[in-house]
Amino acid sequence: LAEGLRWHWESFPDYLDARDERPRDIDVAALVPHAPLRVFVMGSRGVDREPATAADIEEMQRLLKQALDAGAVGFSTSRTLVHKTSDGNQIPTYRAATDELKRLGEMLSGEQGHVFQLISDWEDAENEFDVLRQTSARTGAKGTFTLLDLGAVTKDGRPLLREHLR
């Protein structure tokens, strides 16, 4: 990524402007990624996966709203051990607090066509699907998820889906 991109943006609206500078042959819809948002607000505390304070969450909400207003189509988070940093550590959102996710989801709007994307290990599938259900119920935003093949937990995801999608 460092070789293929000019990193000359700081905010998500700046990123969208930078993206528009590059020619492309397909349409692109951008989700606000939770990990960079968390690190931007929390610094090393975010990198170290410390719990976000109320002030941290409020600032993440403000920046997420700014990004959505600028044209982001939604929000994406990952709470899976499969996603790691370049040095092999867990990413800043690994096991991020459920309350943090729900509070960020409050910024989404179904009327605007927003999406909440969740990637998880599904160890507590009820809790994970509850984040998507509550966000959808409160905001009208669509919830999407990635079902990874993590062996015994999700080798055959059909029972998991039947139990939790209603």
Secondary structure as UniProt FT lines:
FT   TURN            2..4
FT   HELIX           12..21
FT   STRAND          31..33
FT   HELIX           34..42
FT   HELIX           44..47
FT   TURN            48..49
FT   HELIX           54..70
FT   STRAND          74..79
FT   TURN            81..82
FT   TURN            86..87
FT   TURN            92..95
FT   HELIX           98..105
FT   TURN            106..107
FT   TURN            110..113
FT   STRAND          115..120
FT   TURN            123..124
FT   HELIX           125..139
FT   STRAND          142..147
FT   TURN            151..154
FT   HELIX           158..164
//
